[in-house]
């Protein structure tokens, strides 16, 4: 039988589910159970709910740990899916993981723990149950991994976001969106550190700015609907654990590099709001602190970036901690050529095989894709 975890046994508490402004979210970083949740114990709205959460590109060049965006393809294969089901065989108020599959990545599923307190989806589900105040029902999770581990595409965040969304919807979608982000952040904190530049866009969609961590504040960055921004994601057969890539970061930064990075990050935010694809690409390519230390750890990365720009990409950088390289283009017309040149560069210079995906900006974030009614 799969291990079960209750909200009471999870690592920390959960915040008040107060209302937040439309584009700006503020919540306490210290998570605690709200008074409303403590007395709620809401009834289920469905027997089961399946939710999808997209891949994410964190940092976006100069925005280390405070900028990110969600990306997805039309088939929704670029992300993770979680089904949350009421399970009367479980102790009330607990979570269990009933199954893990990874159709596109053989053997990935067997690497993931089914202990809900050691699994990204499980930790987020427990946090969501706590926030909702659920005490009378057990929930089992089935996770379908569409993203590889250690790819720089927010794999852990996608699992956490889909789980939090599915559990919340199972009990009537009572949590505000900042509450969902905080549930997912519980998982990120346990797995890869306290950084929200993946989990925030995975939940909210689009571009998100993490304004501060103490207090925890998010700002969504709406971009014009007419912006046809596409992302060429090229992932080599090379795993770059977040912990290793963080360990490579400099402990001290020159004031001149800080100034240059700050100006580029500001330009990137302005470009998103204005819908200026060329400026987005240019700013993304202008990281003078993180990329120079991480790129040498990814075989062929410098050549891949050069190949993308030569093929007509507006910009290119490392997605998150890597090893995925992300190039931005406006429209899909140049996508295949940019992807081919990047894949070739990984092989010829880095001696790594790579796969490419052309994705679009995902403006929706985590969403319910199917439900099963109560009988």
N, C-alpha and C positions, 0 to 999 in steps of 0.2 A: 504494500500500500504506500502511496506517495506521502511524504512528510507533510504535515499541516502546520501552519503558523497562524497565530491569532494577533489582532492588533495590540493586545497587551504584551506580547513577547517581542514586538518589533523594536528596533534600536532606539527610536526616539518618538516624541509626540508630534501633534499636528496643530495647525493654526486655526484661528477663527475664520469662518467662511463669509466674511463681510463683502459687500458689493465693492466693485472697483470701477474706475473710469473706463471708457470705451477703449482708449488706446494706451493707457498707462496703468500699470499694475503695481500695487505696493502691499507688501505683507511682511510680517515678522519673520526673520530668519529662524528664530527659535520656534519650532513647531509644537503646537499643543492642541488638545481637543477642545473645541468650542463648547460653550454651555448648551447651545441648541443641539449640537450633535450628541452631547452626553445624554440627552433625554429623548432623542428622536427615535432611533431604531426603525428606520423607514421600511415599509413593506416593499417587496420586489415588484418591479414593473413588467419584467419579462422572465421567461425561463432561462434564456441564454441570449447573449449579445456578442456579436463579433465586431471588433474595431480594427482599423488600420491606422498606422502612423508612418509618416514618410521618412526618408533619409534626410540628413541635414548636413550643411556645409558650415562648419564653425570657423571662427577667426576672420575669414574672408580677407586674408592678408594681414593688414595692420590692426585688425580688431581683436587681438588675442584676448580670449575669455570674456569678451563683451559684445561681439557681433556674431550673428549667425542667420542662416535662412534655410527654409525647407525646400526640398526638391523631390520630384516624383515623375514617373513616366505614366503614359496613358493606361497601361495594364495594371498599375499599382503593384508591380513586382519589386519596385525599388523602395522597400520598407518592410515592416514587420506587421503581422496580424495576430491578434489575441482573441480567443473566444472565452468568455466568462460564463459559467453555467452554475445555476443553483445545484448544490449537491447535498441531499439529505443524509448521505452516509458520513458526512464530515461533522465534527463537533461544531456547534453554532459559533459563528464569529471567526472561523478559521479559513485559511486559504491553502489549497493544495495544487500542485502542478500535475495534471493527468497525462500530458503528452507534449513532446517537442519534436517538430519536424523541420527539415531544411531542404526542400526539394531541389533548389538550385546549387546547394553547396553540400555535397556528400560528406558524411562523417562530422559535419559541424554540430549536429544535434547531440551527438554522444559526448561532446566536450562540455555541454552545459549542464549545470546541476539542476536536479528536480527538487532540491530543498528550497522552499519559497523564500527563505531568508538568505539564500546564496544565489539567487537568480534575479535578474533585473526586473522581469515582469512580476515575480512574486513579491518583491519588496515594495514596488509601487502599488500593487493590489492591496497589500496589507495596510499601507498608508492611506489609501483611498477608503477602505472599509472603516478605518479609525476616524477619518474626517467625517464620514457619513453617519457614524454612530451605529453601525450595523452590529447587532449582537445575537440575532435570532436565526441567522442563516449561514451555512458554509458555502464557499465558492471554490470551484475547481477551474483551473486555467489550462487552455491548450494553446501553445505558442507555435506559430509558423514563422521561421526566420527567413526573411528574404535578403538580409544584409549579412555579409561576412564579418567575422570578428576582426578587430584591429585594423580596420580599413580606412578609418578617417571619415566615415560617412554616418557617424552617430548610431552605431548598431545598438549599443546599450540603451541609448535614449529612445530609440524607436520601440524597443520592447517595453520599456517603462511607460511611455506615452500611450501605447495601444492598450496596455493593461489597465492603467488608471482610467482611461476613457471608457473601456468596456465595463469595468466594475461600477463606475458612476452611472452609466446608462442603465445597467441592470437594476438599479434602485431608483430610477426616475430622473436621472441627470440633475441632481440637486447641487452639485458643487460648482462654484464660479470657476472661470478659466484659470485664475491665479491659484485656486485651490488644486486644480489638476496639475499645474506646473510644479507646485510644492510637493505633491505626491510623487511625481516623477523625479524630482530633485532628491528625495530621500534615497531613491535607487542610485542615482548618479553619485551621490555623496559616498555611498557604501562601495561602489564599484570602481569609479575613476576619479573621485575627488569632487569638491564642492565648486562646480562650474556649471553655469546654466545656458551656455551658448549653443548647446545641442537640444536640451530638453525643452527650452522655451519655444523655439520655432517648430519643434516636433509636435507640440501641443497647439500652438497658436497659428502656425502657418506663416508664410511670407517672411519678411525680414524683421528681426527683433534685436533691440539694443538692451543689454543688461546695464541699467544706469548705475546701480550700486548693489552690493551684496549685504551691507549692513547700514541701514535697513535694506531689505531685498526689494528692489524696484525694477520693473521692466517697462520698456516703451516699444510698442509696435510701430514699425515704420511703413506706412502705407505708400505704395508706389502706384503710379498711374496705370489703369487697366490696359491701356494701349501698349505698354512696354512689353515687347516680345523677347524677353530675356531667356536664353537657353544656356544650359550648363553641359559641357562635355566632361564626363567623369571617366577617368582612365585609372583602373586599379591593377597594379602589378601583382604577381604571385609572390608577395613579400608581406609579412606581417610586421606592423609597427605598433607595439603596445604603447598605450598612452603613458603609462608610468615611465617607460624607457625614454620616450620622446620628451617628456617633461623634465626628466633628469638632465637632459642635454642643454636646457635653457640657461642663458647667462644669469649669474646672480646679481651682477651690476650692469647698468646700462648707461652709456654716455649720454649726456644731456642733449647733444646734437641729434643723436638717433631718436631719443624720446620726442624731441620737437618735430622731427621729420615724420615719425610715425603718427603722432597726434594730428598733424595737419592732413595726412593722408586718410586717417580714419574719419576725420570731420568731412573731408571731401567725399568719401564713400557714402556717408549718411546723407549729405546734400544731394548726391547723384541719385540715390534711391528715391528720395522724395520728389525729385524733379523728373525722374524717369530717363535719366541720361545714361544710356548703356555704355557709351564710350568712356565716360568718366568713371563709371563703376569698374570697368575693366582696368583702366589705368591705375586707379587707387588700389584695387586688389593686388596688382603686380608690384606694389611699392611698399613692401614690408622690409624694414632695415634691422629688425631685431630678432624675430623668431625664425623666419624662413632661412636666413643665412646660417643658422646653427643646426636646423633640422634637415635641410636639403642634402648636405653631404652624407647623411645617414640613410638616404634613400637612393640606391644605385641608379644613376642616369637622370635624376630629377632635374638638374640644371639643363641638360640637353632636351628633356621633354618640354620644359617651359619655353626654351628657345624655339623648338619646333612648332609649338602651338602658336606663338606670336608670328612666326614666319608664314604660317598657313592662313593667317588672317584673324586669329582670335583677338578679342579686344583686351584680354588680360588672362593671366594664368598664375596660380599659386598652389600651395599644398592645402588640401582639404583637411581641416582639423589637424590632428597629429600625424596624418599621413597613413599609409603611403600613397593614397589616391591623389592624383593631380587633377585639379579642376580648372577648366578654361571657360570663359564666358564669351558668348556670341549673341548677336541680335538676329532672331529668326533661326530656322534650322538649316538654311541653305548651305552654309559652310560646315555644318556639323560633321558630316562623314569624312571630309578631307582633313579637318583638324584632328578628329579622332584617329584616323589612319596614321597621320604623321606622328602623333604622340605615342601610339602603340609601337610604331617602328623605332622611335627613339629609345623607348624603354628596352627594347630587344637589342638594338645595335650597340648602345652605349652602356646600359645597365645590365645587359645579359638576362633580362627578366621578361617572361611572357606577361602580357597584360590584356585585359578586356575593357571595352569601352561602352558607355551608355550615354545617350543624349537625353537629357531630362529638362523639364520645364520648372519654373518657379511654382512651388505648391502653395497656393494662397489659403488653403483650408486647414492644414494641420491634421491632427488626429480626428478621425470621424468614424461614426457607426456605419457599417456597410451591410449588416443584416441582423435581424432579431428573430427570436422564437417566442411565441406567446405562452403565457401561463395556461396550464390545462385545468 
